[in-house]
Amino acid sequence: MFQYHFSTDLVEQLLKFAGNGFVHSKKDVLIHQDEPLSKLILVRSGTVSFSYDVGNGRRLLLGQLDCNNTLIGEIEALNQHPCIYTVTCLSEVKYNLIELKHWRQLLLDQPQLSLYTAQSIAAKFTENQKINLDKLLLPLSYNIANDCLLRAENNHPTMLRAYPTVNAEAERFATTERAYRRVVSELVEKGLIVRTSDGLKPVDITLLEEFVDSFSQI
């Protein structure tokens, strides 16, 4: 199954073209939304957050990613479009930059790297498409419950980590903090989930599965 992080062999291939290493501090912006991408970013370590701003004060947060030789910007490098998301550092982030021409040549010369890139793009697209369609077509209670269920199952390697604060979690579900708190309270009152220091957890996975499945029967 696809993982976000490169194998050691592929990292070594990329580092031949990486040049000097760089360090960003917490809250620094690594990539700005709608700006052209001039180089790929190979994040060696650190935690980043992805966000999308529509310009009217509302923002969608996608989640946190703990990076370990993680490549960011490969989609933009291939389609030559501006960056889709803003990528913000949530900790100290160490990274290298790779010229796009070197990356493209590697894709031509290294079949395994081409396959990895195709798997990466397909996995990210499929996951994001389903999440966004669910947010569009299904109620907030479903999306919060299903998110809690998927995290409890812990077998979704492309799933980004949740946030530790309520306001950030509300933005991850494209809603207001007030609406998020209300729906979470309803799910707690139904005995489906519980609030913990590590986020929302299922009280009973079977009951939570039944609740999530009930939306396909409406």
PyMOL commands that set and color helices and strands:
alter all, ss='L'
color gray80, all
select helices_A, chain A and resi 8-15+74-79+100-109+111-137+140-153+166-172+177-189+205-217
alter helices_A, ss='H'
color red, helices_A
select strands_A, chain A and resi 21-24+29-31+39-53+59-67+70-72+86-89+93-99+193-196+199-202
alter strands_A, ss='S'
color yellow, strands_A
deselect
rebuild
show_as cartoon
